[in-house]
Amino acid sequence: MHDALEVAQAACDRAPRDAEAWALLARIVRHLGLPAASDQAFQRAVVLDRRRRLPYRLPPDRFRALVEEVRAGLPPPLSRRLEGAVIQVQPLPTPAAVRAGVHPDALVARPAPGQLVLFQVNHENDSAGEEDLRSLIARSLSEV
């Protein structure tokens, strides 16, 4: 991640008006445990490209509650597929998971049959509000 940080910072230095470079920097510094720096970089990306939206952040307990609300409201065929499934929430993929092949920006991981891990921060990064987040969670749950 530190190598990725250096590359992203260099990209922002070379092209300070490139919204994608700032969004990449934002995602990387979030993985490094620097949420304030991440939020600043996301804000810079939004200023540079008004089509972008700021991530919608929730406390972990509210995100888990939202996952359960979405799960309870799924159509019956999908609900039946999720019966007995273990659904976990983690903030982000761990460095070990990334080394093992999980993409750092993945929304979900399937560590074993019947298990699904949702990555809260990555869901939030792709959502500008609660309805966006609900929709994205529903799509993620359909992957079990």
Phi, psi and omega in degrees: 000326180294323176296318178297322178299315180300317180294316180295319178297319178297320179297320179292324178293318182285326183226072186295350179256013181267105183299324181295322178297318180292323177294321176297313178302318180301315181292321181293313182292335174295319178296331180274005176081029180241072186297325180294316178296323178297313181298321178296318179293321176298318179298319178298318179299320180292320178298321182284332181221100184295348176285339177284155177233151176290145176299148178263113184259140178229152170296150182306320181292326178289322178297315179299318178297320179296320176301315180293321177298315180295316180300318181293335182262008181288153177299151184310317181299320180287321177301318179296321178296331182272352179302128179081353179287142176264117180247123180244158175238131173232152179300308183211163171300140179287159175304322179296320179295321178295317178297330181277357175119356177285129179294137182302333180260014181300145175275327183219161169223149177241086184293335180201162177304136179079006177240141178219130177248125176259135180261108187303308185299320180292326173296315181297321181301331182259015184228135180259357181191177185295324179293320174301316182295316177302313181297317180293321177297317179300318178295320179295318180294334181287352182274359182289000000 
